[in-house]
Amino acid sequence: MSIVCGLPLLECVYCLACARWVWKRCLYTAGYESENWGLAAAEDFEPVPRLCRLILAVYEDDLRNPLWAPPGGYGINPDWVILRKNDEETQSGAPPYMIYLDQDNADIVLAVRGLNLAKESDYAVMLDNKLGQMKFDGGYVHNGLLKAACWVLGEECEVLRELIERNPNYSLTFTGHSLGAGVVTLLAMVALQNRHKLGNIERKRIRCYAIAPARCISLNLAVRYADIINSVVLQDDFLPRTTTALEDIFKYFFCLPCFLCVVCLKDTCTLEEKMLKDPTRLYAPGRLYHIVERKPFRIGRFPPVVRTAVPVDGRFEHIVLSCNATSDHAIIWIERESQRALDLMLERDRIMEIPAEQRMERQESLVREHSQEYKAALQRAVALDVPQAYSPSSYGTFHEIEEGDNSGRLSREMSFASSKKRRESWDEFVERLFDTDESGHMVLKKS
C-alpha cells in the first residue's frame, strides 16, 4: 500500500522539478550573464564596427562595385588591399581572407570570412574537430581551426613580415566572423608563439577580434590570452554558448531549435564545478564584449549597451532559448548594432565635453582597470583549480604586474615554471599537422 501511494508522490516531484527547470530556462536571458560586467568605453570598442565591415568586404568579388555593402558603404580604400584569396586559392586550407593596410588607423588587418554553407571546403575545416584532442601551449584547441590557422600563417608570414617592417608603428590585427573567428583566434596564438616569423613583432602590437566565435580553446588559454584576443557577442547568439562539437551542430542544422533545446538540457544537468575542471572543454576566447539590446518581456530592440569582462566562471555557459538565437549570429546585424552602440558612446562623450587631458587620463585608467581585471581572472582561475591557469608572460597590452602584488608573484612564478618546458620549433609544430605532397607543397593531414 505504501509503495502504491509513493508512486504518485514521486511523479509529482518529478513533474514539479521539470516544470521548474522549464520555467527557469524560459526566463533565462542573455542579459543575466553580463549584468555585473563593466561598461565598455568608446576607445575600447572603436575597432569593432570597422573590422566587421572589413569582414563583410571579404565576401565581395569587386570592392569597387560592391553588391552587399551596408548603408554608408564599407569605408574601404580598394588601393589599400594587399591581397585577397578566394576558395580556389586557399585550396581548402582555410576560409577566404583578405590582408588590408589601413593607413587611416595605422593597422595591418587580416580578415577571414565566416562559414559559407555552399562551400565544401569550409566544412572540411569545421568537421575536422577531434574535440579536446589537440594540445597547444598547455591547453586544448579545435583541431581543424588550428590547422587552418597554421596554413594561413605559413602562406602569408612573408607578406605580413614585409608589411610590419615597412610600417614599424602599425599594429597587426587578426579578425574574423564565426568560423573565421575561430581561425583568427588560433592564428593570433600561433603568431605569438612564432613571432620570429613576423620579424619579432612586439606582443603588444598584435590584436585579435573574434566576432561571434565558436568555442575553440580551453579555459586556461581563454583567460591567459585575454590581453590579445577579444570576442564580440551580440545578445542571444547561440554559437559562443554551444559546447557541442561543430560537426554535430551541422548535423542538426536543419532542426536547430530542437538541437538547442537538447544542448540546453545537457548543460543544465552538468555541474559547473565539473565543467571548470575539465581541461578539454572549449570556451569562447579572450576578453568578452557583450552587446545587449533587448530586455525580458519587452518587444523590439533598445539602444544597445556594451559590457565587457574577462570572466572565468559564467563564460557564456548556457544556451538562451530565444527566437533571436540564430539571427544574432549574422555579421550584418553585429556590424549594425556595434556601430549603433559606438555612436551612442561617442555621443555621450560629446555631450559630456571631455577635455583632451581628461580623455588621456581616462584611457590610462582604462588600461589599469583591464590589467587589474586580468589579474583577478587569473587569480580566480587558480582558486577554481582550472588546469594550468598561469600567465605565460606579462599582460602585453597593459601595465606590468606590480612587484608587491601577490597575484603578480603567483603568475610570475608559474610563468617561470612553464618557461622551463621545452617549446617545439615551428618545423616540428607544422610536421605534426601537415604532410608534404610530391611537388613539395604543404597539405593537411587526414583526420
N, C-alpha and C positions, 0 to 999 in steps of 0.2 A: 504493500500500500504506500509506504514512504517513497519507494522508487518511482511509482507512478506519479505521485504528487511532485517529486523533484524534477521530472522531465519538463513540465510546463514552465517551472521557475527558471531552469537553465535556458530554455528557449527565449524567455522574456529578457533575461540578462544579455543573451547573445544579440537579440534584436535591438535592445537599447544601446548596446555598445556599437553596433553597426550604424544605427541612426545618429549617434553622437559623432562617429567618425565622418559620416557623410555631411553632417551639419557643419563640422569644423572645416572640412575641405572646401565646401561650397562658399564659406565665409572667408576663407584664406585669400588674401590679395597680395599682389606684389609689393605694395607699399609697406607692408609689415616688415619685410626683410631689411629695408634700409631706413626705417623710420628714426633710428638712433644714429645714423651716419651724419657727418658734417656736410654742409653745402659746398659745392664746387665753386671756385672763383672763375671769373671770366678769363683771366690769364691762363688758368689751369686747363680750361675746356676749349680754348680758342681753336686748336688744330682740328678738332673732331669734324665739324661740318665740311671744312675744306678737304680733309682726307676722304670723307665719304664721297665727295664729288669726283675726286681722283679715281676712286674705285669704280664708280659708275662709268667713268670715261673709258675704262678698260674694255667695256662691252661694245664700244663704238668701233665701226670699221674705218670711219674717216672723221677725225676730230674737227676738221674744217667745215664739215657738213654733218653735224650730229643729228641723230634721229630721236634719241631719248633724253635729251638734255632737260634737267629740271628748270622751273621758272628762274630766269636770270642767267641761265647757262651754267657751264661747268667752271667758268673763270680760269680756263687753262690756255696758255700760250702754246700752240702746236709746235712752235720752233724750239721749245724747251724740252720736248720729248726726246730722250736719248735713244731709247729703243722700245719696241713692243713685240711681244711674242704671242702668237695665237696657238690654237690646239695642235695644228700640224707642226709648228716649230718646236713646241715643248715635247712632242713625241711621247705623250702620256706621262712624262716625268713629273709634271706639276700643272695646276690650272694656268690659264693665260695670265700674263702680268705685264707691267709697264714700269720703266725707270724714267723718272721725271726730275729735272733740275729746276726746282722752284726758287728762282732768283729773288722774288719779292720777299720770301720768308727765310732765305738762306738755308735751304733744306734740300737734301738729296732723298727722293722718295721712291721706294719700290712698292708698288701697289699690286695686289693679287686679287683677282676676281673670285666671286663665290661660286657655289655649285651650279652648273648648268645641267638641267635634267635631260637635255638632248645629247649630251656629250658622254660617251662611254668612258673616255679617259679619266673624267672626274670620279666616276665610280671606282676605277682601279685604285685611286688614292684613298678613297673613303673606305672601301671594303677590305683593304689590307690593314686589318685592325690589330690582331694579336693583343687584345686589350690587357694592359698590365704586364706584358712580357718583355718590352724593350726598355732596358735600363739606360739612363742618361744622367750624368752628373749627380749621382747619389739618389736619384728618383726614378720615376717611370713615366713614359710618354707614349703617345699614339704612334704605332709603328709606321703606318703609311704616310702620315704627316711629316714624320722625321725624315723619311726617305725623300719626300718631295722637297723639304727644306734643304737637305744636303745637295740635292740635284741643282736647285736654283743657285746656291752659293758656289757650287763647282762651276756652273756655267757663267755666272756673272761677276765673280770676285775680281777679275781683271778690270772690267768696266768700272765697278764700284771703287776699286783702289785708285784708279786713274782720276775719277771724279773727286774723291776725297783729297788726293794730293794736290789737285788743281784748285780746290776750294777748301783751304785749311780751316776756315771759320764756319763752315756749313755743318749742320747736324745730319745724321743718317737716320731716316725714318722708314720702318717697315710697317705696312698697313694692309689689311685685307678684311673681307667680309665672309662670315660663315665658314665654309671650307677653307677659303683663303686666309681667314683669321687664324685658323689652326696652323696653316703653313707658315705664316709670318711669325707666329709665336715661337715655333721651333726654330725658324730661321734666325730670329734675334738671339736665341740661346746658343745656337751653333756658332753664329758670328762672334759672340762674346767669348766662346771657348777657343776661337781660332782668329783672334784679331790680327795676327801677323799676316793673314791672307788679305787683310784690308789695310795694309800699311800701318799696323799698330795704332789704329784709331783709339782715342781715349774712350773709356767706358761711358763717361757722362755725355758723350756726343751721340750715342746710339739710343734710339727710342723705338717703341713698338706700340701701335694702336690696333687692337684686335676688336673689330666691330661684330657684335653678335656671335661670339666664338663658340665652338663646340668645347666640351670638357676634354682637354687634351694633355694635361700634365698633372702629376701627383701634387698633393697639398704642400709638401715641403718646398717643391720647386715654385709653386704658385706664389708662396709668400716670399721666398728668397729673391725672386726676380721682379719684385714689385717696384723696384726703382727704375726699371727699364720698360716693363710691359704694362700696358693699360688696357682694360677690357671695357667696352661700352655696351650696355644692355638697355633696350627700350622696354619699359614696363613689364609685360607678361611673357616676353619671348621664351619659347619652350626649350630652345637648343642649349643655352648655358645651364639649364636646370636638369637636363636629361642625362642620367648616368649610364643608360643602356648603350651598348656598342652601336656605332654608327651604322653598321650593316643591318642591325635589327630595326633601326629607325627606318631604313629604306624599305625593308620587307613590309612594314606596316604603314607605308606612306599613304596608301590609298584608303586607309581606315585609321587616320591619325588620332581622331578623338578617342577611339577605343584603346589605342596604344597608350595615349597619355593617361587615361584612367587606370590602366594596369600598372604603369610605372608609378603613378601617384600612390596606389595601394601598396606597392612593394616598398617604396621609400618610407612611407608612413610606418610600416611594420618593422623597419630596420632601426635598431638603436643608434643614436647619434654617436655614442662612445665607440661603437663598433666601426662606424663609418670613418671616424677620425684616425683610428689606429690601423686601418687597412692601408698599407703603403702603396698598393696598386690601384686604389680608387682614384679616378681622374677628376679634375676640377677646372673651372674657368680660371684663366691665368691672371696673375698680377694684381695691380690696383684696379678696383671696380668703380665704374661710373654708372649709376642707375638713373635713367631718365623716367621720372614719374609724372604722368599726365592725366590719370583717371583716378577717381575716388570711389569707394564702395557705395553701392546703391545710388550712384549718380549717373545720369545719361550724358554722353558726349565727352569731349576732351577739354581739359582745363589748361591754363598756362603751365607749361612744363617746368618742373623743378629737377635739378641735377644734384644727386647726393653721391658722395664718394667716401671710400674707406679701403683699408687693407684687412678684410676680415679673415679670421681663421675658421671658427665655427660659424654656422649661418651663412656660408658662401653659396647662396642660391641652391639650397638643398632640396626644395620642394617644388614640384610642378604646380603651376597655377591653373586651375580649371576655369578657363576664360575663353570666350569666343574670339578674343584678340591674340591668343597664344601663338598663332601662326602668322597673322598679319603684322605683328610687332617685330617679326624677324626680317621683314623686307627692307633692303638697303635704302629704298627710296623714301620710306616712312622714317627711318632712322635719320637720314640726311635732313628731312624736312623738320622733324621735331627737335633735333640737336641745334639747327640753325635758329629756330624759334626760341629755344632755351638760351642760346648765346645772345641773341638780340635783347632778350629781357634782362640778362645780366648787364650788358653794356648800357642799356637804357637806365637801369638803376644806378650804375656808376656815374652816368652823365648827370642825372638828377642830383645826385649827392655832390657833384662837382669836386671830386677828389683831386687835390693838387698833385703835381708830379712827384714831389718829395714824399708825400704820404703814400702814393702809389708804390714807390720803391720800397718803403718800409713795409707795406702790406705784402709785397712779393717776398721779402726776406722772412716775414712772419709765416707766410705760407710754406716756405721751404723748411723752416724749423718745425712747424706742425706736422708736415709729411714725414720728416725724419723721426720725430717722436712717435708718430703713429706706426711707422715701420718697425721701430724698436719694440713697441708694445706688442705688435703682431708676432714678432719673433719670440718674445717672452711668453706670450700666450700659447704659441705652438709648442714650446719646450714644456710648459706646465701641463699641457694636454697629452704629453708623451707622443707627439707626432714624430714618426721616424725621421732621423737626420734633419731636424728643423734648425739647422745652424745657418749663419750667414757666411757665404764663401768669401766675401770681401766687404769693404765699407760701402755704405749706401751711395752708389755712384752719382746720383743726381743731386743729392742733398749733403748737408754738412756731415763731417765725420763724427763718429760717436765720441762723446766726451770721455776724457781719461778716467774720471772718477765715477762713471756710471756703471752700475752692476750689470745691466743688460749688455752694455758695450763690452765689458770684460768677458761676459759669457760668450758673446758672438765671436770676439777675437780669439778666445781660447779654442772654440770649436773650429774656427777658420784655420788656426794653426794646425790643429789635429788633422783636418781634412787636407791641408796643403802637403802633408807628408805622403799622401796617397799618390801613386804614380798616375799621371794623366796620359791617356793614349794619344798618339800623334794623329794628325788629320788623315794620313795614309792608312793607318790601322783602323781608324773610325770608318772611312769610306769602304775599306775592304770588307767590313762586317755587313755592309748594306748593299753593295753593288758587285756585279760581275763585269768582266770585260769581254766584248764580242771580238770577232775575228779581225775587224778593222781597227781595234784598239779603243773603241768608244765605250763609255760607261753606261751600263744598262742595269735596271733594277733587278735584284734577286727575286725570284719567285717565292711567294709565301709557302 
